[in-house]
């Protein structure tokens, strides 16, 4: 049975454990390689083809950045 096979050890002797659900809240960040200079307005960022998205900015964007 596949579930029981997951609870056994692999060829190196390490236990594999149960498969786990990876929810939508697991990854909350992404990179966007092409960005305009004046795209941030308050707590929103204007992304091409997506529109305005809420932004949580943890550190300032460097002065000399370019896309």
HTML snippet that shows the backbone in 3Dmol.js (N, CA, C, O; Angstrom):
<script src="https://3Dmol.org/build/3Dmol-min.js"></script>
<div id="view" style="width:600px;height:400px;position:relative"></div>
<script>
const pdb = `
ATOM      1  N   UNK A   1       0.840  -1.178   0.000  1.00  0.00           N
ATOM      2  CA  UNK A   1       0.000   0.000   0.000  1.00  0.00           C
ATOM      3  C   UNK A   1       0.887   1.245   0.000  1.00  0.00           C
ATOM      4  O   UNK A   1       1.860   1.298   0.753  1.00  0.00           O
ATOM      5  N   UNK A   2       0.573   2.253  -0.831  1.00  0.00           N
ATOM      6  CA  UNK A   2       1.432   3.429  -0.963  1.00  0.00           C
ATOM      7  C   UNK A   2       1.588   4.234   0.324  1.00  0.00           C
ATOM      8  O   UNK A   2       2.684   4.728   0.589  1.00  0.00           O
ATOM      9  N   UNK A   3       0.539   4.388   1.137  1.00  0.00           N
ATOM     10  CA  UNK A   3       0.647   5.184   2.358  1.00  0.00           C
ATOM     11  C   UNK A   3       1.577   4.511   3.361  1.00  0.00           C
ATOM     12  O   UNK A   3       2.370   5.183   4.021  1.00  0.00           O
ATOM     13  N   UNK A   4       1.485   3.209   3.474  1.00  0.00           N
ATOM     14  CA  UNK A   4       2.349   2.476   4.403  1.00  0.00           C
ATOM     15  C   UNK A   4       3.797   2.528   3.924  1.00  0.00           C
ATOM     16  O   UNK A   4       4.717   2.586   4.740  1.00  0.00           O
ATOM     17  N   UNK A   5       4.006   2.507   2.603  1.00  0.00           N
ATOM     18  CA  UNK A   5       5.364   2.617   2.077  1.00  0.00           C
ATOM     19  C   UNK A   5       5.997   3.953   2.455  1.00  0.00           C
ATOM     20  O   UNK A   5       7.212   4.029   2.637  1.00  0.00           O
ATOM     21  N   UNK A   6       5.193   5.004   2.574  1.00  0.00           N
ATOM     22  CA  UNK A   6       5.707   6.315   2.960  1.00  0.00           C
ATOM     23  C   UNK A   6       6.136   6.378   4.407  1.00  0.00           C
ATOM     24  O   UNK A   6       6.916   7.259   4.770  1.00  0.00           O
ATOM     25  N   UNK A   7       5.656   5.474   5.253  1.00  0.00           N
ATOM     26  CA  UNK A   7       6.012   5.489   6.664  1.00  0.00           C
ATOM     27  C   UNK A   7       7.281   4.697   6.959  1.00  0.00           C
ATOM     28  O   UNK A   7       7.815   4.779   8.065  1.00  0.00           O
ATOM     29  N   UNK A   8       7.762   3.946   6.001  1.00  0.00           N
ATOM     30  CA  UNK A   8       8.976   3.151   6.181  1.00  0.00           C
ATOM     31  C   UNK A   8      10.218   4.004   5.958  1.00  0.00           C
ATOM     32  O   UNK A   8      10.120   5.193   5.654  1.00  0.00           O
ATOM     33  N   UNK A   9      11.355   3.402   6.107  1.00  0.00           N
ATOM     34  CA  UNK A   9      12.621   4.103   5.901  1.00  0.00           C
ATOM     35  C   UNK A   9      13.062   3.982   4.444  1.00  0.00           C
ATOM     36  O   UNK A   9      12.698   3.030   3.754  1.00  0.00           O
ATOM     37  N   UNK A  10      13.842   4.947   3.988  1.00  0.00           N
ATOM     38  CA  UNK A  10      14.374   4.873   2.633  1.00  0.00           C
ATOM     39  C   UNK A  10      15.639   4.015   2.622  1.00  0.00           C
ATOM     40  O   UNK A  10      15.949   3.369   3.623  1.00  0.00           O
ATOM     41  N   UNK A  11      16.370   3.999   1.514  1.00  0.00           N
ATOM     42  CA  UNK A  11      17.535   3.116   1.406  1.00  0.00           C
ATOM     43  C   UNK A  11      18.680   3.522   2.334  1.00  0.00           C
ATOM     44  O   UNK A  11      19.550   2.701   2.625  1.00  0.00           O
ATOM     45  N   UNK A  12      18.696   4.774   2.806  1.00  0.00           N
ATOM     46  CA  UNK A  12      19.729   5.224   3.743  1.00  0.00           C
ATOM     47  C   UNK A  12      19.319   5.055   5.196  1.00  0.00           C
ATOM     48  O   UNK A  12      20.110   5.345   6.093  1.00  0.00           O
ATOM     49  N   UNK A  13      18.104   4.594   5.446  1.00  0.00           N
ATOM     50  CA  UNK A  13      17.642   4.383   6.804  1.00  0.00           C
ATOM     51  C   UNK A  13      16.881   5.549   7.409  1.00  0.00           C
ATOM     52  O   UNK A  13      16.480   5.482   8.571  1.00  0.00           O
ATOM     53  N   UNK A  14      16.667   6.635   6.636  1.00  0.00           N
ATOM     54  CA  UNK A  14      15.921   7.790   7.135  1.00  0.00           C
ATOM     55  C   UNK A  14      14.423   7.535   7.011  1.00  0.00           C
ATOM     56  O   UNK A  14      13.960   7.015   5.996  1.00  0.00           O
ATOM     57  N   UNK A  15      13.671   7.900   8.041  1.00  0.00           N
ATOM     58  CA  UNK A  15      12.221   7.744   7.971  1.00  0.00           C
ATOM     59  C   UNK A  15      11.639   8.809   7.052  1.00  0.00           C
ATOM     60  O   UNK A  15      12.087   9.956   7.055  1.00  0.00           O
ATOM     61  N   UNK A  16      10.654   8.429   6.277  1.00  0.00           N
ATOM     62  CA  UNK A  16      10.072   9.347   5.310  1.00  0.00           C
ATOM     63  C   UNK A  16       8.863  10.088   5.866  1.00  0.00           C
ATOM     64  O   UNK A  16       8.678  11.261   5.540  1.00  0.00           O
ATOM     65  N   UNK A  17       8.040   9.459   6.684  1.00  0.00           N
ATOM     66  CA  UNK A  17       6.888  10.128   7.281  1.00  0.00           C
ATOM     67  C   UNK A  17       5.682  10.174   6.363  1.00  0.00           C
ATOM     68  O   UNK A  17       5.707   9.670   5.240  1.00  0.00           O
ATOM     69  N   UNK A  18       4.621  10.795   6.872  1.00  0.00           N
ATOM     70  CA  UNK A  18       3.365  10.894   6.131  1.00  0.00           C
ATOM     71  C   UNK A  18       3.431  12.033   5.119  1.00  0.00           C
ATOM     72  O   UNK A  18       4.144  13.013   5.332  1.00  0.00           O
ATOM     73  N   UNK A  19       2.697  11.908   4.027  1.00  0.00           N
ATOM     74  CA  UNK A  19       2.589  13.056   3.123  1.00  0.00           C
ATOM     75  C   UNK A  19       1.785  14.152   3.800  1.00  0.00           C
ATOM     76  O   UNK A  19       0.835  13.857   4.523  1.00  0.00           O
ATOM     77  N   UNK A  20       2.143  15.405   3.583  1.00  0.00           N
ATOM     78  CA  UNK A  20       1.427  16.492   4.240  1.00  0.00           C
ATOM     79  C   UNK A  20       0.847  17.463   3.219  1.00  0.00           C
ATOM     80  O   UNK A  20       1.370  17.619   2.115  1.00  0.00           O
ATOM     81  N   UNK A  21      -0.238  18.107   3.610  1.00  0.00           N
ATOM     82  CA  UNK A  21      -0.910  19.077   2.764  1.00  0.00           C
ATOM     83  C   UNK A  21      -0.133  20.387   2.793  1.00  0.00           C
ATOM     84  O   UNK A  21       0.234  20.874   3.862  1.00  0.00           O
ATOM     85  N   UNK A  22       0.112  20.945   1.640  1.00  0.00           N
ATOM     86  CA  UNK A  22       0.799  22.224   1.538  1.00  0.00           C
ATOM     87  C   UNK A  22      -0.226  23.270   1.129  1.00  0.00           C
ATOM     88  O   UNK A  22      -0.594  23.355  -0.043  1.00  0.00           O
ATOM     89  N   UNK A  23      -0.683  24.057   2.075  1.00  0.00           N
ATOM     90  CA  UNK A  23      -1.762  25.008   1.860  1.00  0.00           C
ATOM     91  C   UNK A  23      -1.339  26.250   1.102  1.00  0.00           C
ATOM     92  O   UNK A  23      -0.155  26.457   0.836  1.00  0.00           O
ATOM     93  N   UNK A  24      -2.323  27.081   0.754  1.00  0.00           N
ATOM     94  CA  UNK A  24      -2.055  28.289  -0.020  1.00  0.00           C
ATOM     95  C   UNK A  24      -1.307  29.330   0.797  1.00  0.00           C
ATOM     96  O   UNK A  24      -0.650  30.200   0.224  1.00  0.00           O
ATOM     97  N   UNK A  25      -1.390  29.262   2.113  1.00  0.00           N
ATOM     98  CA  UNK A  25      -0.689  30.219   2.949  1.00  0.00           C
ATOM     99  C   UNK A  25       0.775  29.886   3.161  1.00  0.00           C
ATOM    100  O   UNK A  25       1.471  30.591   3.892  1.00  0.00           O
ATOM    101  N   UNK A  26       1.246  28.834   2.541  1.00  0.00           N
ATOM    102  CA  UNK A  26       2.621  28.395   2.737  1.00  0.00           C
ATOM    103  C   UNK A  26       3.627  29.365   2.109  1.00  0.00           C
ATOM    104  O   UNK A  26       4.639  29.692   2.728  1.00  0.00           O
ATOM    105  N   UNK A  27       3.357  29.821   0.900  1.00  0.00           N
ATOM    106  CA  UNK A  27       4.239  30.754   0.205  1.00  0.00           C
ATOM    107  C   UNK A  27       3.473  32.044  -0.044  1.00  0.00           C
ATOM    108  O   UNK A  27       2.436  32.037  -0.708  1.00  0.00           O
ATOM    109  N   UNK A  28       3.982  33.149   0.488  1.00  0.00           N
ATOM    110  CA  UNK A  28       3.276  34.411   0.351  1.00  0.00           C
ATOM    111  C   UNK A  28       4.124  35.462  -0.361  1.00  0.00           C
ATOM    112  O   UNK A  28       3.793  36.646  -0.305  1.00  0.00           O
ATOM    113  N   UNK A  29       5.188  35.071  -1.015  1.00  0.00           N
ATOM    114  CA  UNK A  29       6.026  36.045  -1.701  1.00  0.00           C
ATOM    115  C   UNK A  29       6.350  35.532  -3.098  1.00  0.00           C
ATOM    116  O   UNK A  29       6.259  34.335  -3.372  1.00  0.00           O
ATOM    117  N   UNK A  30       6.726  36.445  -3.967  1.00  0.00           N
ATOM    118  CA  UNK A  30       7.133  36.086  -5.317  1.00  0.00           C
ATOM    119  C   UNK A  30       8.035  37.195  -5.842  1.00  0.00           C
ATOM    120  O   UNK A  30       8.102  38.278  -5.261  1.00  0.00           O
ATOM    121  N   UNK A  31       8.722  36.918  -6.936  1.00  0.00           N
ATOM    122  CA  UNK A  31       9.565  37.933  -7.564  1.00  0.00           C
ATOM    123  C   UNK A  31       8.918  38.364  -8.867  1.00  0.00           C
ATOM    124  O   UNK A  31       8.272  37.569  -9.549  1.00  0.00           O
ATOM    125  N   UNK A  32       9.096  39.616  -9.199  1.00  0.00           N
ATOM    126  CA  UNK A  32       8.555  40.177 -10.432  1.00  0.00           C
ATOM    127  C   UNK A  32       9.710  40.910 -11.101  1.00  0.00           C
ATOM    128  O   UNK A  32      10.076  41.995 -10.649  1.00  0.00           O
ATOM    129  N   UNK A  33      10.297  40.359 -12.158  1.00  0.00           N
ATOM    130  CA  UNK A  33      11.544  40.895 -12.690  1.00  0.00           C
ATOM    131  C   UNK A  33      11.428  42.247 -13.396  1.00  0.00           C
ATOM    132  O   UNK A  33      12.409  42.990 -13.448  1.00  0.00           O
ATOM    133  N   UNK A  34      10.253  42.585 -13.943  1.00  0.00           N
ATOM    134  CA  UNK A  34      10.117  43.830 -14.691  1.00  0.00           C
ATOM    135  C   UNK A  34       9.205  44.770 -13.922  1.00  0.00           C
ATOM    136  O   UNK A  34       8.022  44.483 -13.740  1.00  0.00           O
ATOM    137  N   UNK A  35       9.754  45.898 -13.469  1.00  0.00           N
ATOM    138  CA  UNK A  35       9.001  46.819 -12.630  1.00  0.00           C
ATOM    139  C   UNK A  35       9.334  48.254 -13.048  1.00  0.00           C
ATOM    140  O   UNK A  35      10.469  48.546 -13.424  1.00  0.00           O
ATOM    141  N   UNK A  36       8.357  49.135 -12.984  1.00  0.00           N
ATOM    142  CA  UNK A  36       8.555  50.537 -13.345  1.00  0.00           C
ATOM    143  C   UNK A  36       9.171  51.297 -12.168  1.00  0.00           C
ATOM    144  O   UNK A  36       9.120  50.831 -11.030  1.00  0.00           O
ATOM    145  N   UNK A  37       9.745  52.455 -12.442  1.00  0.00           N
ATOM    146  CA  UNK A  37      10.380  53.261 -11.395  1.00  0.00           C
ATOM    147  C   UNK A  37       9.358  53.805 -10.403  1.00  0.00           C
ATOM    148  O   UNK A  37       9.606  53.776  -9.198  1.00  0.00           O
ATOM    149  N   UNK A  38       8.214  54.300 -10.879  1.00  0.00           N
ATOM    150  CA  UNK A  38       7.239  54.956 -10.010  1.00  0.00           C
ATOM    151  C   UNK A  38       5.998  54.083  -9.814  1.00  0.00           C
ATOM    152  O   UNK A  38       4.875  54.556  -9.989  1.00  0.00           O
ATOM    153  N   UNK A  39       6.189  52.846  -9.462  1.00  0.00           N
ATOM    154  CA  UNK A  39       5.076  51.903  -9.379  1.00  0.00           C
ATOM    155  C   UNK A  39       4.483  51.794  -7.979  1.00  0.00           C
ATOM    156  O   UNK A  39       3.381  51.264  -7.839  1.00  0.00           O
ATOM    157  N   UNK A  40       5.162  52.270  -6.933  1.00  0.00           N
ATOM    158  CA  UNK A  40       4.682  52.126  -5.556  1.00  0.00           C
ATOM    159  C   UNK A  40       3.959  53.397  -5.133  1.00  0.00           C
ATOM    160  O   UNK A  40       4.507  54.498  -5.201  1.00  0.00           O
ATOM    161  N   UNK A  41       2.714  53.219  -4.695  1.00  0.00           N
ATOM    162  CA  UNK A  41       1.899  54.334  -4.202  1.00  0.00           C
ATOM    163  C   UNK A  41       1.345  53.935  -2.844  1.00  0.00           C
ATOM    164  O   UNK A  41       0.378  53.177  -2.767  1.00  0.00           O
ATOM    165  N   UNK A  42       1.948  54.440  -1.770  1.00  0.00           N
ATOM    166  CA  UNK A  42       1.488  54.095  -0.424  1.00  0.00           C
ATOM    167  C   UNK A  42       1.762  52.632  -0.115  1.00  0.00           C
ATOM    168  O   UNK A  42       2.917  52.206  -0.105  1.00  0.00           O
ATOM    169  N   UNK A  43       0.705  51.854   0.139  1.00  0.00           N
ATOM    170  CA  UNK A  43       0.880  50.429   0.428  1.00  0.00           C
ATOM    171  C   UNK A  43       0.410  49.562  -0.736  1.00  0.00           C
ATOM    172  O   UNK A  43       0.052  48.401  -0.536  1.00  0.00           O
ATOM    173  N   UNK A  44       0.408  50.118  -1.962  1.00  0.00           N
ATOM    174  CA  UNK A  44       0.025  49.357  -3.153  1.00  0.00           C
ATOM    175  C   UNK A  44       1.114  49.472  -4.201  1.00  0.00           C
ATOM    176  O   UNK A  44       1.819  50.478  -4.283  1.00  0.00           O
ATOM    177  N   UNK A  45       1.235  48.426  -4.996  1.00  0.00           N
ATOM    178  CA  UNK A  45       2.194  48.415  -6.096  1.00  0.00           C
ATOM    179  C   UNK A  45       1.425  48.118  -7.374  1.00  0.00           C
ATOM    180  O   UNK A  45       0.555  47.247  -7.394  1.00  0.00           O
ATOM    181  N   UNK A  46       1.745  48.842  -8.441  1.00  0.00           N
ATOM    182  CA  UNK A  46       1.069  48.678  -9.723  1.00  0.00           C
ATOM    183  C   UNK A  46       1.916  47.761 -10.602  1.00  0.00           C
ATOM    184  O   UNK A  46       2.988  48.149 -11.065  1.00  0.00           O
ATOM    185  N   UNK A  47       1.426  46.542 -10.829  1.00  0.00           N
ATOM    186  CA  UNK A  47       2.153  45.558 -11.632  1.00  0.00           C
ATOM    187  C   UNK A  47       1.513  45.436 -13.009  1.00  0.00           C
ATOM    188  O   UNK A  47       0.289  45.350 -13.113  1.00  0.00           O
ATOM    189  N   UNK A  48       2.327  45.427 -14.075  1.00  0.00           N
ATOM    190  CA  UNK A  48       1.772  45.268 -15.414  1.00  0.00           C
ATOM    191  C   UNK A  48       1.039  43.932 -15.561  1.00  0.00           C
ATOM    192  O   UNK A  48       1.494  42.911 -15.045  1.00  0.00           O
ATOM    193  N   UNK A  49      -0.067  43.942 -16.249  1.00  0.00           N
ATOM    194  CA  UNK A  49      -0.926  42.784 -16.541  1.00  0.00           C
ATOM    195  C   UNK A  49      -1.652  42.240 -15.320  1.00  0.00           C
ATOM    196  O   UNK A  49      -2.482  41.341 -15.462  1.00  0.00           O
ATOM    197  N   UNK A  50      -1.370  42.753 -14.126  1.00  0.00           N
ATOM    198  CA  UNK A  50      -2.057  42.305 -12.914  1.00  0.00           C
ATOM    199  C   UNK A  50      -2.890  43.434 -12.329  1.00  0.00           C
ATOM    200  O   UNK A  50      -4.045  43.225 -11.958  1.00  0.00           O
ATOM    201  N   UNK A  51      -2.310  44.634 -12.243  1.00  0.00           N
ATOM    202  CA  UNK A  51      -2.997  45.774 -11.657  1.00  0.00           C
ATOM    203  C   UNK A  51      -2.398  46.132 -10.313  1.00  0.00           C
ATOM    204  O   UNK A  51      -1.263  45.767 -10.008  1.00  0.00           O
ATOM    205  N   UNK A  52      -3.181  46.860  -9.503  1.00  0.00           N
ATOM    206  CA  UNK A  52      -2.693  47.281  -8.184  1.00  0.00           C
ATOM    207  C   UNK A  52      -2.867  46.154  -7.178  1.00  0.00           C
ATOM    208  O   UNK A  52      -3.936  45.551  -7.082  1.00  0.00           O
ATOM    209  N   UNK A  53      -1.802  45.876  -6.428  1.00  0.00           N
ATOM    210  CA  UNK A  53      -1.767  44.785  -5.460  1.00  0.00           C
ATOM    211  C   UNK A  53      -1.277  45.359  -4.136  1.00  0.00           C
ATOM    212  O   UNK A  53      -0.382  46.205  -4.116  1.00  0.00           O
ATOM    213  N   UNK A  54      -1.864  44.899  -3.023  1.00  0.00           N
ATOM    214  CA  UNK A  54      -1.432  45.340  -1.700  1.00  0.00           C
ATOM    215  C   UNK A  54       0.016  44.912  -1.473  1.00  0.00           C
ATOM    216  O   UNK A  54       0.407  43.800  -1.826  1.00  0.00           O
ATOM    217  N   UNK A  55       0.796  45.797  -0.887  1.00  0.00           N
ATOM    218  CA  UNK A  55       2.224  45.571  -0.710  1.00  0.00           C
ATOM    219  C   UNK A  55       2.588  45.657   0.764  1.00  0.00           C
ATOM    220  O   UNK A  55       2.206  46.609   1.446  1.00  0.00           O
ATOM    221  N   UNK A  56       3.318  44.677   1.255  1.00  0.00           N
ATOM    222  CA  UNK A  56       3.921  44.731   2.581  1.00  0.00           C
ATOM    223  C   UNK A  56       5.418  44.828   2.342  1.00  0.00           C
ATOM    224  O   UNK A  56       6.072  43.840   2.006  1.00  0.00           O
ATOM    225  N   UNK A  57       5.949  46.024   2.518  1.00  0.00           N
ATOM    226  CA  UNK A  57       7.346  46.288   2.190  1.00  0.00           C
ATOM    227  C   UNK A  57       8.187  46.201   3.456  1.00  0.00           C
ATOM    228  O   UNK A  57       8.030  47.017   4.363  1.00  0.00           O
ATOM    229  N   UNK A  58       9.077  45.217   3.522  1.00  0.00           N
ATOM    230  CA  UNK A  58       9.897  44.991   4.704  1.00  0.00           C
ATOM    231  C   UNK A  58      11.175  45.815   4.705  1.00  0.00           C
ATOM    232  O   UNK A  58      11.733  46.090   5.767  1.00  0.00           O
ATOM    233  N   UNK A  59      11.635  46.203   3.552  1.00  0.00           N
ATOM    234  CA  UNK A  59      12.823  47.044   3.466  1.00  0.00           C
ATOM    235  C   UNK A  59      12.684  47.943   2.241  1.00  0.00           C
ATOM    236  O   UNK A  59      12.006  47.571   1.284  1.00  0.00           O
ATOM    237  N   UNK A  60      13.305  49.104   2.252  1.00  0.00           N
ATOM    238  CA  UNK A  60      13.152  50.027   1.123  1.00  0.00           C
ATOM    239  C   UNK A  60      13.844  49.499  -0.130  1.00  0.00           C
ATOM    240  O   UNK A  60      14.834  48.771  -0.059  1.00  0.00           O
ATOM    241  N   UNK A  61      13.297  49.886  -1.271  1.00  0.00           N
ATOM    242  CA  UNK A  61      13.911  49.530  -2.552  1.00  0.00           C
ATOM    243  C   UNK A  61      15.108  50.456  -2.747  1.00  0.00           C
ATOM    244  O   UNK A  61      14.976  51.660  -2.530  1.00  0.00           O
ATOM    245  N   UNK A  62      16.272  49.939  -3.149  1.00  0.00           N
ATOM    246  CA  UNK A  62      17.463  50.779  -3.307  1.00  0.00           C
ATOM    247  C   UNK A  62      17.241  51.902  -4.318  1.00  0.00           C
ATOM    248  O   UNK A  62      16.444  51.766  -5.246  1.00  0.00           O
ATOM    249  N   UNK A  63      17.956  53.014  -4.127  1.00  0.00           N
ATOM    250  CA  UNK A  63      17.798  54.193  -4.980  1.00  0.00           C
ATOM    251  C   UNK A  63      18.163  53.909  -6.436  1.00  0.00           C
ATOM    252  O   UNK A  63      17.454  54.359  -7.336  1.00  0.00           O
ATOM    253  N   UNK A  64      19.229  53.189  -6.690  1.00  0.00           N
ATOM    254  CA  UNK A  64      19.714  52.997  -8.051  1.00  0.00           C
ATOM    255  C   UNK A  64      19.182  51.764  -8.751  1.00  0.00           C
ATOM    256  O   UNK A  64      19.816  51.285  -9.691  1.00  0.00           O
ATOM    257  N   UNK A  65      18.029  51.223  -8.328  1.00  0.00           N
ATOM    258  CA  UNK A  65      17.542  50.002  -8.968  1.00  0.00           C
ATOM    259  C   UNK A  65      17.037  50.314 -10.365  1.00  0.00           C
ATOM    260  O   UNK A  65      16.529  51.404 -10.628  1.00  0.00           O
ATOM    261  N   UNK A  66      17.181  49.360 -11.241  1.00  0.00           N
ATOM    262  CA  UNK A  66      16.649  49.489 -12.599  1.00  0.00           C
ATOM    263  C   UNK A  66      16.103  48.145 -13.029  1.00  0.00           C
ATOM    264  O   UNK A  66      16.541  47.094 -12.562  1.00  0.00           O
ATOM    265  N   UNK A  67      15.135  48.203 -13.931  1.00  0.00           N
ATOM    266  CA  UNK A  67      14.477  46.958 -14.361  1.00  0.00           C
ATOM    267  C   UNK A  67      15.184  46.327 -15.527  1.00  0.00           C
ATOM    268  O   UNK A  67      14.762  45.277 -16.010  1.00  0.00           O
TER     269      UNK A  67
END
`;
const viewer = $3Dmol.createViewer("view");
viewer.addModel(pdb, "pdb");
viewer.setStyle({}, {cartoon: {color: "spectrum"}});
viewer.zoomTo();
viewer.render();
</script>
